[in-house]
Amino acid sequence: MKILVTGAGGQLGFDVVRELTSRGQEAVGVNHQTMDITDAACVERVIRETAPDAVIHCAAYTAVDAAEDDAEQCRKVNVDGTRYIAEVCKALDIKLIYISTDYVFGGQGERPWEPDDERDPQNVYGRTKYEGELEVQKLLEKYFIVRVTWTFGVNGKNFVKTMLRLAENHDTLRVVDDQIGSPTYTYDLAKLLADMVETERYGIYHATNEGVCSWYEFACAIFREAGLADKVKVLPVSTAEYGAKAARPYNSRMSNNKLTENGFERLPAWQDALVRYLEELRENRR
């Protein structure tokens, strides 16, 4: 298969291209410079010239707090860009995987979100990803919407790298303890997406590493596994105490049952993923 991957310079897109290539697939990675997804003509030209069998759409505006003040640009990327891609996929009759987020939900309660639960986004970023989902559903039949949470990977910025960087100059850190979710390693997620794109088991899925924790618990695990637990003290704080411009979901628990029901392998436990990720970071520094 030939598969076009948007956002190839980001965490997930980078790992998707790497995984597809390792399987002998022809992965064509594009970024903002090679395909500006906010330019409909550019999107159509690049996709038609590439003539892929599928598109895995990882590109997104993900700066959650900045989006509150930059809603227009966020919507151009997450809504308009997604619509332009979906329109070309429809015209060429090719399948699309659209990467979405738990932010499309209301973020309350303790029950894991199911793929078909009512969507009720609470901030600009969440609303634009929700509207992107609607564009995909409206235009296409051959689509996968895959919602993910708390991603970390070797390429780009993420919570793990931020914690390790802050630990270099701080002996005490404040981390939110009342938001619950599943840390998800993009290396594991990319394997699932590579499996998925080869099928026609279309629909909406949730895909996270197994298990849940708070950001505070995640930070403690990072320092423990990195051998820094004795050097950095992590203090739990509430979302209200921490403060942020955009509203954050308290409940980011996601049900992955639909993966099993449709014959896909679930991702390993997040603790296992963290150990492997830290080893990958160490290998890359050697």
PLY file of the C-alpha trace (Angstrom):
ply
format ascii 1.0
element vertex 286
property float x
property float y
property float z
element edge 285
property int vertex1
property int vertex2
end_header
0.00 0.00 0.00
0.93 3.62 -0.48
-0.12 5.69 2.53
0.07 9.46 2.90
0.71 10.59 6.48
0.02 14.19 7.50
1.87 15.73 10.42
4.89 13.54 9.71
7.12 15.88 11.69
5.07 15.44 14.87
5.15 12.74 17.54
2.57 10.38 16.11
3.13 11.08 12.42
6.85 10.41 12.82
6.21 7.00 14.40
3.49 6.11 11.88
5.87 6.73 8.97
8.57 4.75 10.75
6.23 1.82 11.44
4.77 1.70 7.93
8.23 1.82 6.38
9.44 -1.01 8.63
6.59 -3.12 7.27
7.56 -2.48 3.66
4.69 -0.10 3.02
5.25 3.03 0.94
4.78 5.83 3.46
4.68 9.38 2.13
5.06 11.78 5.05
4.06 15.41 4.62
4.31 18.40 6.94
3.18 22.02 6.82
5.91 22.92 4.34
5.07 20.14 1.88
1.27 20.19 2.26
-0.43 23.16 3.91
-3.71 21.56 4.99
-5.37 24.97 5.34
-4.97 25.46 1.56
-7.63 23.41 -0.25
-5.87 23.61 -3.62
-2.59 22.48 -2.11
-4.26 19.55 -0.34
-5.94 18.40 -3.54
-2.77 18.75 -5.60
-0.54 16.82 -3.18
-2.99 13.99 -2.57
-3.80 13.59 -6.26
-0.10 13.61 -7.19
0.70 11.09 -4.46
-2.29 8.88 -5.37
-2.27 7.00 -2.06
-4.42 4.02 -1.08
-5.09 5.67 2.28
-4.45 8.82 4.31
-3.55 8.80 8.00
-4.31 12.33 9.16
-2.15 13.09 12.21
-1.64 16.82 11.63
-3.50 19.08 14.07
-3.41 22.31 15.99
-2.81 20.96 19.51
-1.77 23.99 21.59
-4.77 23.76 23.90
-4.31 27.01 25.83
-3.11 29.04 22.84
-6.22 27.95 20.93
-8.39 29.98 23.30
-6.86 33.15 21.86
-6.24 31.77 18.37
-9.55 30.08 17.63
-9.58 31.09 13.96
-6.26 29.43 13.16
-7.14 26.40 15.27
-10.37 25.99 13.28
-8.56 26.44 9.95
-6.25 23.54 10.79
-8.52 21.16 12.69
-11.80 21.74 10.86
-11.12 23.24 7.43
-7.95 21.21 6.90
-9.71 18.00 7.83
-12.60 18.82 5.51
-10.25 19.50 2.59
-8.54 16.15 3.12
-11.84 14.30 3.49
-13.20 15.88 0.30
-10.25 14.62 -1.74
-10.46 11.19 -0.12
-14.11 11.06 -1.14
-13.36 12.13 -4.70
-10.61 9.52 -5.05
-12.45 6.83 -3.04
-9.60 6.29 -0.58
-9.83 5.48 3.13
-8.99 7.99 5.85
-7.81 7.58 9.43
-8.50 10.77 11.40
-6.75 11.14 14.75
-9.00 12.75 17.35
-9.02 13.22 21.12
-10.84 12.67 24.40
-11.32 16.47 24.47
-14.45 15.98 22.34
-16.19 14.78 25.53
-17.43 16.73 28.53
-14.67 15.45 30.80
-16.80 14.70 33.86
-17.64 11.51 35.76
-15.53 8.39 36.28
-16.86 5.96 33.67
-14.57 5.35 30.67
-15.83 7.10 27.55
-17.25 4.82 24.86
-16.78 5.68 21.16
-20.49 6.42 20.67
-20.95 8.56 23.79
-22.39 12.03 23.35
-19.75 14.60 22.50
-19.66 17.81 24.52
-16.29 19.60 24.13
-15.39 22.20 26.75
-12.72 24.30 25.02
-11.77 25.63 21.58
-9.37 22.79 20.80
-11.96 20.16 21.73
-14.68 21.86 19.70
-12.51 22.02 16.59
-11.56 18.34 16.86
-15.26 17.51 17.31
-16.13 19.54 14.22
-13.34 17.73 12.36
-14.96 14.42 13.31
-18.28 15.69 11.96
-16.68 16.61 8.63
-15.21 13.11 8.29
-18.52 11.45 9.18
-20.48 13.70 6.84
-18.27 13.21 3.80
-16.96 9.66 4.02
-17.99 6.05 4.46
-14.46 4.62 4.43
-13.14 6.23 7.60
-11.63 5.47 10.97
-11.87 8.07 13.71
-9.30 7.13 16.36
-9.40 9.08 19.64
-6.20 9.12 21.67
-5.01 10.64 24.96
-1.85 11.85 26.70
0.53 10.89 23.89
4.31 10.73 24.22
6.88 9.80 21.61
10.50 10.20 20.62
9.83 13.10 18.24
8.48 16.42 19.47
7.38 17.74 22.85
5.42 15.82 25.49
4.80 15.54 29.23
7.58 13.01 29.82
10.22 15.18 28.17
8.91 18.24 30.02
9.18 16.49 33.39
12.72 15.29 32.67
13.75 18.76 31.51
12.27 20.48 34.56
13.98 17.97 36.85
17.35 19.30 35.65
16.76 22.64 37.41
14.04 21.97 39.99
13.95 19.80 43.09
10.18 20.29 43.59
7.41 20.22 40.98
3.65 20.79 41.24
1.57 18.39 39.13
-2.21 18.08 38.79
-3.68 15.06 40.56
-7.41 15.30 39.73
-7.27 14.68 35.97
-7.32 10.97 35.10
-6.32 9.40 31.79
-4.11 6.90 29.97
-0.56 7.84 28.90
-0.12 6.57 25.34
3.16 5.77 23.59
3.02 6.77 19.93
5.27 3.82 19.03
2.53 1.44 20.23
-0.23 3.54 18.70
1.52 3.62 15.33
1.56 -0.19 15.23
-2.20 -0.25 15.76
-2.81 2.36 13.06
-0.62 0.38 10.64
-2.73 -2.70 11.38
-5.97 -0.74 11.07
-5.25 0.92 7.73
-4.88 -2.49 6.09
-8.49 -3.39 7.01
-11.98 -2.16 6.20
-13.25 -2.34 9.79
-14.34 1.27 9.68
-15.79 3.30 12.54
-14.91 5.27 15.67
-12.32 3.78 18.02
-10.54 4.68 21.21
-6.87 3.70 21.35
-4.74 4.22 24.45
-2.24 2.21 26.38
-3.99 0.11 29.03
-4.51 1.43 32.55
-5.21 4.88 34.00
-3.48 7.33 36.32
-3.42 11.01 37.23
-0.82 13.40 35.85
0.71 13.38 39.34
0.95 9.58 39.35
2.40 9.66 35.85
5.06 12.19 36.91
6.00 10.06 39.92
6.35 7.00 37.66
8.53 8.96 35.22
10.97 10.00 37.93
10.96 6.55 39.51
11.76 4.81 36.23
14.34 7.46 35.29
16.13 7.03 38.64
15.27 10.56 39.77
12.74 9.83 42.54
15.22 10.84 45.26
16.14 14.08 43.50
12.71 15.49 42.63
9.76 15.92 44.98
6.39 15.93 43.22
3.56 17.80 44.94
-0.06 17.00 43.99
-2.26 20.02 43.24
-5.82 20.42 41.99
-6.71 21.69 38.53
-8.09 24.83 40.14
-4.86 25.44 42.08
-2.67 24.87 39.03
-4.67 27.15 36.74
-4.84 27.07 32.94
-6.50 29.22 30.28
-8.44 26.35 28.67
-10.75 24.01 30.56
-9.25 20.52 30.97
-11.18 17.23 31.21
-11.10 15.64 34.66
-12.08 12.31 33.16
-10.05 11.17 30.16
-10.65 7.46 30.76
-11.27 5.76 27.40
-12.82 2.36 26.74
-10.72 0.34 24.29
-13.22 -2.53 24.11
-14.15 -1.80 20.50
-10.59 -2.65 19.44
-10.98 -6.17 20.81
-14.49 -6.50 19.40
-13.17 -5.76 15.91
-10.12 -8.00 16.05
-7.45 -5.41 16.81
-4.77 -5.95 19.44
-4.98 -3.62 22.43
-1.96 -1.58 23.42
0.27 -2.69 26.33
0.01 -1.19 29.83
1.15 2.42 30.06
3.75 1.49 32.72
5.37 -0.94 30.27
5.23 1.68 27.53
6.94 4.25 29.76
9.85 1.89 30.52
10.37 1.22 26.81
10.07 4.90 25.93
12.69 5.98 28.47
15.01 3.32 27.09
14.43 4.68 23.58
15.34 8.18 24.78
18.53 6.83 26.35
19.43 4.98 23.15
18.95 8.14 21.11
21.32 10.07 23.38
24.13 7.53 22.91
0 1
1 2
2 3
3 4
4 5
5 6
6 7
7 8
8 9
9 10
10 11
11 12
12 13
13 14
14 15
15 16
16 17
17 18
18 19
19 20
20 21
21 22
22 23
23 24
24 25
25 26
26 27
27 28
28 29
29 30
30 31
31 32
32 33
33 34
34 35
35 36
36 37
37 38
38 39
39 40
40 41
41 42
42 43
43 44
44 45
45 46
46 47
47 48
48 49
49 50
50 51
51 52
52 53
53 54
54 55
55 56
56 57
57 58
58 59
59 60
60 61
61 62
62 63
63 64
64 65
65 66
66 67
67 68
68 69
69 70
70 71
71 72
72 73
73 74
74 75
75 76
76 77
77 78
78 79
79 80
80 81
81 82
82 83
83 84
84 85
85 86
86 87
87 88
88 89
89 90
90 91
91 92
92 93
93 94
94 95
95 96
96 97
97 98
98 99
99 100
100 101
101 102
102 103
103 104
104 105
105 106
106 107
107 108
108 109
109 110
110 111
111 112
112 113
113 114
114 115
115 116
116 117
117 118
118 119
119 120
120 121
121 122
122 123
123 124
124 125
125 126
126 127
127 128
128 129
129 130
130 131
131 132
132 133
133 134
134 135
135 136
136 137
137 138
138 139
139 140
140 141
141 142
142 143
143 144
144 145
145 146
146 147
147 148
148 149
149 150
150 151
151 152
152 153
153 154
154 155
155 156
156 157
157 158
158 159
159 160
160 161
161 162
162 163
163 164
164 165
165 166
166 167
167 168
168 169
169 170
170 171
171 172
172 173
173 174
174 175
175 176
176 177
177 178
178 179
179 180
180 181
181 182
182 183
183 184
184 185
185 186
186 187
187 188
188 189
189 190
190 191
191 192
192 193
193 194
194 195
195 196
196 197
197 198
198 199
199 200
200 201
201 202
202 203
203 204
204 205
205 206
206 207
207 208
208 209
209 210
210 211
211 212
212 213
213 214
214 215
215 216
216 217
217 218
218 219
219 220
220 221
221 222
222 223
223 224
224 225
225 226
226 227
227 228
228 229
229 230
230 231
231 232
232 233
233 234
234 235
235 236
236 237
237 238
238 239
239 240
240 241
241 242
242 243
243 244
244 245
245 246
246 247
247 248
248 249
249 250
250 251
251 252
252 253
253 254
254 255
255 256
256 257
257 258
258 259
259 260
260 261
261 262
262 263
263 264
264 265
265 266
266 267
267 268
268 269
269 270
270 271
271 272
272 273
273 274
274 275
275 276
276 277
277 278
278 279
279 280
280 281
281 282
282 283
283 284
284 285
